Each structure stands twice: as C-alpha cells, then as structure tokens.
C-alpha cells in the first residue's frame, strides 16, 4: 500500500446540457492548486452524440496559465487518432509553458465512429500506439530522430520547444485490457486504470505490470498507478447520486453502473469506495466531479482526502 496516495482531479469537461461559465473553470483550477490537490487532468472525446468535450491540450494550457505548481495531465489522449509529431509538438509546448508540469496519458481509443470520421482503420490502433510512444521517446531524447515503423517514419531534427524536464514527459497508458498493461510495463511510465476497473482487477493488473516491467529490465518502483473514478460528496447518498448519475451516464450511457463504479454520498461513504483501490496499490487518484464546484473541492479535500491517508 502506498504510504501517501496522490489525489488529482479529472476536470469536468463533458457536459450534457449547460456548459459552465469560463470563470467557473478558472476558479476551479486555482482552488485545486491552493487546496493542495496533486494534479488536474483532462479527457478527450473527438465525437460524442450527447456530451460536449473540450480539446485536452488547449484546455490544459488554459489551466497552466491560471496556476503555477499543480501537475497537469491527459486521462487520456486518443493517441492513435493523431500523428505522433503533432502529439510531440503539443505535449512539448504544454510542458515547456507549464514549467515541466505535464504528464501525457494515452490510449488506443475504442469508438469506431471516431476512427471512421478521421479515416484511420481501427484495426491498426494497437500498433499505431506502440509506434507513437517509441517515436515520442526519440523526439524528446535527442537533437536528431531516426525512426522507421509500419505506420510512421521520420528522419530529422527533434521538434522545438523541447520539454522543460531533462527526463522528458512521463507517458501513462490508460485502459483495462491486458495489452494495455503490457504497454504500460514495457513502453510507458505507468498505468491509468479506467473508471470501470474494480479493486481486485486493479490489484491483479498492477502485479502483472510490475512483473512485466521487471522482465523488461525496468524498475517497477518508478512506475505510477493511476485510477480514474467519479465522485460526489454530499450530506446523503441520494443527493450525491442525483448530481452524479446524469453526468456519468450522459457520457458513458445509461448502462453505466453508477452504484458499483462511483463513490458518492457523505465523506465516509466516499472513502469506503476509494480505500480498496489504495490497498490495491493505486498511487494517484484521478477523481472526476460532475461540475467545477469550488465548494465540492473544499469538502473533498477537507473531509475525504484525510480518510485516505
């Protein structure tokens, strides 16, 4: 069990109905930093039939300009839908402008309509992601790049601006399938377990990640384990569920198991849902709220976070 779990926030950015005022987001960004949250994360959805979704790099650049210390990450970018040079440029710019605060979370994606709209065969997604991660490493590690893959090839100088950190930008791999775990162990800097992953699966998956990392000659102790989970803190379970369920099911669909996969209610009820993930090895929570509410941030930090430590 980690000695101290990090608590980050998935910034609400997929809305069914009214979208918050821009000032609400700025207040949310700044309050998260002042209150001591570890990180702010943005999700990506290119096409969604019900919910609006902000562009993650633009959204986090806005958050970077409103803050100075809090880490910033994508959970996750659909890396298979972009050319890796464009990802390298966007991520490098964001890391440079934020002073080295950016973490790149990536996934293969899975919605056929997004691949069809962008003209990318979905059957290529696994190999595309692996080549993308390898090319990104080269782009951020030296002045010259020489890469030849099945889908991507590049010979030439690395792109400016370079990341602010000498060890480049961490890459976390998001998802729940076993190939995701293997990529996280051998190619990435950690795993982001999706919102549907339950504690036992996270525990078993994390053991596999550590095993495969060791087999690959990597130090598993340096890998991060993140967990995406939606939360709502309120005086009663019923009130919290009424706020959270429409947001989560508006994004994932009516079939999404809000009761089984989310944490909502009074602080103790929320902590009871989160603590099994801490025991499973989670190092960084990415907690999704239904609205950029500073009041809920304050309550989460004051009443829930201490129960996780």
N, C-alpha and C positions, 0 to 999 in steps of 0.2 A: 504494500500500500504506500503511495507517495506520502512523504512527510507533510507536504503542503500543496494542495491542488490549486492550480490557477483557475480563476473564474473570468471568462470572457463573455462577450455578448454578440449574438447574431443580430445586427441592426435590422429592425423591421423594414422590409423594402418590397414586400409582395402584398399588395393590398387589393381586396375585393371591395369596391365602393370608394369611399373618400380616401384621398391621399393626404397625409399630414402636411401642414404648412412647413416651408423650408426652415423657419425659425425654430420649430419644434425639434428638428433634427440637429441643428447647431447646439441647442440647449442640451440635447441628449448626449452628443459627442463630448461636450465639455463636462457635463455632470459625471459621465462614466469615468473620465480621467481624474477629476477631483475626488471622487468617491473611492478610487483605488482599484477599479477593475483592471484586469490584466490586458484585455485586448478587445478590439472591435472587428467584427467580421461581416462580410457581405456575400450574398449568394448570387448566382447567375441563372437566369432563365431567358433564353432568346425569344421563345414563343410560348405564350400561355393563354388558354382560352378564357380564363376567369380573372387572373390577377395581373396587375401592373408590376413591373420589375425594373429596378434601376440598373444601369450599366455598372458593374462592380468596380472597375478601375477608376472611373470618373467619380463614383460615389465615395470611394475611399480617399481619393485625392482631396475631395471636399472635407472629409473628416480629418485628414492630415493637416490641412490649413487651419482647422479650428482647435487643434491640440498640439502638444509638444512632446509627450512621453509615452502615451498608451500605444501598444502594438496594434498593427493593422493587418488583417488577413482576408483572403478569399476562402469561402467554405461553401461551394468551391467554384472555380472557373471551369467551364467546359472546354478543356484544352484541345480536344480533338476537333473542335469547330473553328480553330484558328491556325494560321501558320505560326510555327514557333518563333520566327523572327519578330512577329508582331507582339507575341507574348513577352519576349525578351525585352523589347523596347518599352512596352507599357509597364512591366514589372520593374525594370531598371530605373525608369523615370520616377515611379512612385517611391521606390526605396531611397533613391537619391534625395528627392524633395522632402521626404519624411525623416531624413537623418538616420536611415538604417532600421526602420521600424516594421518593414513589410515582410509578411510570410505568404508564400504562394501555395494555396490549396488547389489541387487539380482533380479532375475525374474524367472518366471516359464518356460520360453522358449516357442517356438511355432512351430519350424520347424520339421516336422515328421521325416525327414531323419536323423537328429541328434539323436533323441531318438532311432530310429531303429538301427543306427550304434553302439550305446552303449548298446543296449539290455534293454532299460528301456521303459515300456509301457507309452505312452504319457498321457493316461487317469489317471495316478497316479500323475501327476505333481503338482496339487494344494496341495494335502495332503502332498506330499513329501517336498514341500517348507515350509509349516507350521511346520512340524516336524523338518526340518533343522534349521529354525530360533529359535525354542524353545530349541533345543539341543545346538546350538551355545551360546545362553544366559547362559546356565548352564556351558558350557565349560569355559567360560570367567569370571564366577562369584564366583567360589569357588574351593577348592582343590579337592573335590570329586564330581562325577557326577552319578546321578541315573535317567535314562531316559528309558521309555518303550513306544514305539509307534507302529503303524501298520507296518511301513517300516524300522524304525531304532530303535535300542535298544543298550544301553551302560551302564555298571556299572563299575566304576573305577576312577582312578585319572584324573584330567583335564590335557590337553596337555601343554607341555612347547615348546617354550617360551610363557609366558603369555603376553597379550597386554601391551603396555607401560603405558596406562592410567588406573587409578583406576576405572573409569566408563565404561571400556571396549570399544569395537569398535562400532560406530554407524552403524546401518543397515537400508538402504533405500530400498524401494520396487519400482521397475520400471515397467512401463506398462501403459495401459489406461483403461482396463476393470474394471467394478465396484468391482469385488472381489479383484483386486489389491488395490483399495482404502481402502477397509475394512482391509486388511492385514497391509497396511501402518499405519492405525489409531490404530489398536489394538495390533499388534505384532512388528511393526517397529519403526524407529525414523524419518520417513518422507517418502515422495513420490517423485519419479522421473517421471515426465510426459514425455512420449515418443515424438519422433520427429513429429509424426502425430497429436498430441493433439493441437487443436486450442484454442485461448484465452478464449472463452466462456466456453468450456468444462473444461479447467483448473480451471477457476473460480468456476464453479459449483462443480467440483470434489473436490476442496480444501475445500469448505464449508462442503461437506459430510465427508471428512477426519476429520475435526475439530469436527463435531457433533459426529461421532462415537468414536473419542478419548475421548471426554467428557463423553459419555455414559459408556465407559470402565474405567472411573476414572483416566484418564490420562490427563496431561496438554497439550492442543493443541499448546500452545505458545512455547513449546520446540521442536516441530516437524519442520523439514525442508521441503521446497517445491522446488524441482529442476526441471529444464526444459531443455531438450535436443533440440538443434536447430542448423542447419547448416548455416554457414555464409561465405560470401566472400566480402571483401572490395576492391573496385576498383574505377577508375575515372568515369566509366559509368556502367549502369545496364547490358548492353550487354556483356562487357568484363568480368564482375564478373560472369555472368551466364555461359559463355563459360568455365570458370575454374571450377565452382562448379557442374554443371549439370552432366558431365560424371562421377565424383566421386560418387555422391549421387545415381544416377540411376544405376551405376555399382554395387553398394552394395544392394540397395533396389529393383531394377528392373526398367524397362523403364516406368512403370505405375506410378512411384512415382511423386507426384505433387510438383515439384521443385518451381514453381512460387507461390503456395499457402502456402507452408510449410517452405520455407527457407527465409533467409534475405540476400540480395546481392545488390551491387551497391555502390554508394557514401555513406559516413558516415550517412548522414541524412536519406537516404532510409533504411539503415540497422536499424537505431534507431526506425524508424516508425513501423517496423515489431516487434521489441523487446518490445517496451513500453507497448503495450496492455497486455503482459504477466506480466510485473511489476505491472500493475494495477490489474491483476487477483490474485496477491499475491505471485508471484514467489520470492523466497529468494536467489536462487543460479542458475545462468545460466550455462549450460554446452554447450559451443559453439564449434561446430565441423568445422574444416577447412579441405580443400582438400589436403593440403601439409604442412609439418612442416617448414613453412616460417617465419623466424625471422622478415623479413621486414613487413609481414602482421600482425604479433603480435604487432609490434611497431605502426602501423597505427590503429589497432583495439583499443589499449589502449589509444592512443593519441586523436583519432578523434571520436570514437564511444562510449566508456565507459563513458566519461563525460556527454554525452547526456542522459544517463540512470539514472542520479542522479540529 
